[in-house]
Amino acid sequence: MNVRYERCAGSELFTEDGRRILDFLSGYCVHNTGHNHPYIVQALKDELDKSGPAMLQSHVPEIAGELGKRLCQLAGGGLEKVYFGSSGSEGVEAAIKVRTRRHQPCRNCVRQEQLHGLTAGALSLMNDAFWREGFGPLLQDTVGVDYGDATALEGALQSKRHAALVLEPVQAEAGIRVPSKTISTKGAGALPQDRHFIL
């Protein structure tokens, strides 16, 4: 939209010409806290006021460590490490690299109708020609199963030919689709009980 905004807060956009627009996205995909959430704005101001290094590879801001610890606690299980990336594509690329490093050659299994990002690796894990066309050749070691087909997923994973399962549990780009409890339970039960398998 070619609009000048005076301010934006939560799900509302206020334009310079006096209009108030309700933003039904309220931030896109990972930015689901709305516009200028006061808690986030204050946290950013506090961090900037510390005048720490803008970018130093040997330095991890204290707030990042606190977030990582909290994420591990919320995830449950034995998770002890968190990888912070600047985009979903970067996270997917990191997962592909880990899978390749530990299991070469081996295949990825993906649920179709997902959007993982627009890098070459992420495009390889998607089946929609709208995103993939004109960007090949892409990674060849990927097989897709229909999003809602728990039986196909179970069969693919039990073949023992895959080292990673890449999925988008709650889909946004595909039309806000949430998997049924049956699909989630059956899919989880099909996961190889192998410490080398990557989800």
C-alpha positions as CSV (number, residue, x, y, z in Angstrom):
1,M,0.0,0.0,0.0
2,N,1.3,3.4,-0.9
3,V,0.3,5.0,2.4
4,R,2.1,7.2,4.9
5,Y,1.5,6.1,8.5
6,E,1.4,8.4,11.5
7,R,1.7,5.6,14.0
8,C,0.9,1.9,14.3
9,A,-0.1,0.0,17.4
10,G,-1.2,-3.6,17.8
11,S,-3.6,-4.4,15.0
12,E,-4.3,-0.8,14.0
13,L,-2.6,1.4,11.5
14,F,-3.2,5.2,11.7
15,T,-2.5,7.1,8.5
16,E,-1.4,10.7,8.0
17,D,-4.7,11.6,6.4
18,G,-6.7,10.5,9.5
19,R,-7.8,7.0,8.6
20,R,-7.6,4.0,11.0
21,I,-7.0,0.7,9.3
22,L,-7.4,-2.7,11.0
23,D,-4.5,-4.9,10.0
24,F,-5.7,-8.5,10.0
25,L,-2.1,-9.8,9.5
26,S,-0.8,-7.6,12.4
27,G,2.8,-8.4,11.4
28,Y,3.7,-11.2,9.0
29,C,4.2,-14.8,9.9
30,V,6.8,-14.8,12.6
31,H,6.0,-11.2,13.6
32,N,2.8,-12.1,15.3
33,T,2.9,-9.7,18.2
34,G,1.3,-6.8,16.3
35,H,2.9,-3.5,15.6
36,N,5.2,-1.9,18.2
37,H,4.2,-4.1,21.1
38,P,5.1,-2.0,24.2
39,Y,7.0,-4.8,25.9
40,I,9.2,-5.5,22.8
41,V,9.8,-1.7,22.2
42,Q,10.9,-1.3,25.9
43,A,13.2,-4.4,25.7
44,L,14.8,-3.0,22.5
45,K,15.3,0.4,24.1
46,D,16.8,-1.2,27.2
47,E,19.3,-3.2,25.1
48,L,20.3,-0.2,23.0
49,D,20.8,1.9,26.2
50,K,23.4,-0.7,27.3
51,S,25.6,0.5,24.4
52,G,27.0,-3.0,23.8
53,P,28.7,-4.1,20.6
54,A,26.5,-3.9,17.5
55,M,28.0,-7.2,16.1
56,L,30.8,-9.2,17.7
57,Q,31.0,-12.9,16.8
58,S,32.6,-13.8,20.2
59,H,29.8,-12.0,22.1
60,V,26.3,-13.2,22.9
61,P,24.1,-10.5,24.4
62,E,22.7,-11.5,27.9
63,I,19.2,-11.1,26.7
64,A,19.8,-13.7,23.9
65,G,21.1,-16.2,26.5
66,E,18.0,-15.6,28.7
67,L,15.7,-16.2,25.6
68,G,17.6,-19.3,24.7
69,K,17.3,-20.8,28.2
70,R,13.6,-20.0,28.2
71,L,13.0,-21.6,24.8
72,C,14.7,-24.8,26.0
73,Q,12.6,-24.9,29.1
74,L,9.4,-24.4,27.1
75,A,10.4,-27.0,24.5
76,G,10.8,-29.7,27.2
77,G,12.7,-32.9,26.7
78,G,16.5,-32.7,26.7
79,L,16.9,-29.7,24.5
80,E,20.0,-27.7,25.6
81,K,20.9,-25.5,22.6
82,V,19.1,-23.0,20.5
83,Y,20.0,-21.7,17.1
84,F,19.0,-18.1,16.4
85,G,18.6,-17.1,12.8
86,S,17.3,-14.0,11.1
87,S,14.7,-15.8,9.0
88,G,12.9,-19.0,8.5
89,S,15.0,-19.7,5.4
90,E,18.1,-19.4,7.5
91,G,16.8,-21.9,10.0
92,V,15.8,-24.4,7.3
93,E,19.2,-24.0,5.6
94,A,20.9,-24.8,8.9
95,A,18.8,-27.9,9.3
96,I,19.7,-29.1,5.8
97,K,23.4,-28.6,6.6
98,V,23.2,-30.5,9.9
99,R,21.4,-33.3,8.1
100,T,23.9,-33.4,5.3
101,R,26.9,-33.3,7.7
102,R,25.6,-36.2,9.8
103,H,23.9,-38.4,7.1
104,Q,25.4,-38.1,3.7
105,P,23.9,-39.3,1.4
106,C,20.3,-39.5,2.8
107,R,17.0,-38.0,2.0
108,N,14.7,-35.4,3.5
109,C,11.0,-36.1,3.9
110,V,8.7,-33.1,3.7
111,R,4.9,-32.5,3.9
112,Q,3.7,-30.8,0.8
113,E,2.0,-27.4,0.5
114,Q,4.3,-25.7,2.9
115,L,6.4,-22.5,2.7
116,H,9.9,-22.9,4.2
117,G,11.5,-19.9,2.6
118,L,12.9,-18.6,-0.7
119,T,16.6,-19.8,-0.6
120,A,17.6,-22.6,-2.9
121,G,17.6,-25.2,-0.1
122,A,14.3,-24.1,1.3
123,L,12.7,-24.2,-2.2
124,S,13.9,-27.8,-2.5
125,L,11.7,-28.7,0.4
126,M,8.6,-27.2,-1.3
127,N,6.4,-28.7,-4.1
128,D,4.7,-25.6,-5.3
129,A,5.8,-24.7,-8.9
130,F,4.8,-21.0,-8.2
131,W,7.9,-20.7,-5.9
132,R,10.2,-23.3,-7.5
133,E,9.9,-22.7,-11.3
134,G,13.0,-21.1,-12.8
135,F,15.3,-21.8,-9.9
136,G,16.6,-25.3,-10.5
137,P,18.4,-27.5,-10.2
138,L,17.4,-27.9,-6.6
139,L,18.3,-30.5,-4.0
140,Q,17.3,-33.9,-5.4
141,D,17.2,-35.9,-2.1
142,T,13.7,-34.9,-1.0
143,V,10.4,-36.7,-1.1
144,G,7.0,-35.1,-0.3
145,V,3.9,-36.4,1.2
146,D,0.4,-34.8,1.3
147,Y,-0.1,-32.6,4.3
148,G,-3.2,-34.4,5.6
149,D,-2.1,-38.0,4.8
150,A,-0.8,-39.6,8.0
151,T,-0.6,-43.0,6.4
152,A,1.7,-41.7,3.6
153,L,3.9,-39.9,6.2
154,E,4.1,-43.0,8.3
155,G,5.1,-45.2,5.3
156,A,7.8,-42.7,4.2
157,L,9.4,-42.5,7.6
158,Q,9.3,-46.2,8.2
159,S,11.2,-46.8,5.0
160,K,14.4,-45.8,7.0
161,R,15.6,-43.9,3.9
162,H,15.2,-40.5,5.4
163,A,17.3,-38.6,7.9
164,A,15.1,-35.6,8.4
165,L,11.4,-34.6,8.5
166,V,10.7,-31.0,7.7
167,L,7.2,-29.8,8.4
168,E,5.2,-26.7,9.2
169,P,2.8,-27.9,11.9
170,V,0.4,-24.9,11.6
171,Q,0.4,-23.6,8.1
172,A,0.0,-20.0,7.2
173,E,0.8,-19.5,3.5
174,A,-1.3,-22.6,2.6
175,G,-4.4,-21.0,4.1
176,I,-4.1,-21.3,7.9
177,R,-4.4,-25.0,8.2
178,V,-4.0,-26.9,11.5
179,P,-3.4,-30.6,11.4
180,S,-6.0,-32.9,13.0
181,K,-5.2,-34.6,16.3
182,T,-5.2,-38.0,14.4
183,I,-2.6,-36.8,11.9
184,S,-0.4,-35.2,14.6
185,T,-0.5,-38.3,16.8
186,K,0.0,-40.8,13.9
187,G,2.8,-38.7,12.4
188,A,4.6,-38.4,15.7
189,G,4.3,-42.2,16.3
190,A,6.0,-42.8,12.9
191,L,9.1,-40.9,13.8
192,P,12.2,-43.1,13.9
193,Q,13.4,-43.6,17.5
194,D,16.9,-42.8,16.4
195,R,19.0,-40.0,18.0
196,H,20.5,-39.3,14.5
197,F,17.1,-38.5,13.0
198,I,16.3,-34.8,12.6
199,L,12.9,-33.2,13.0
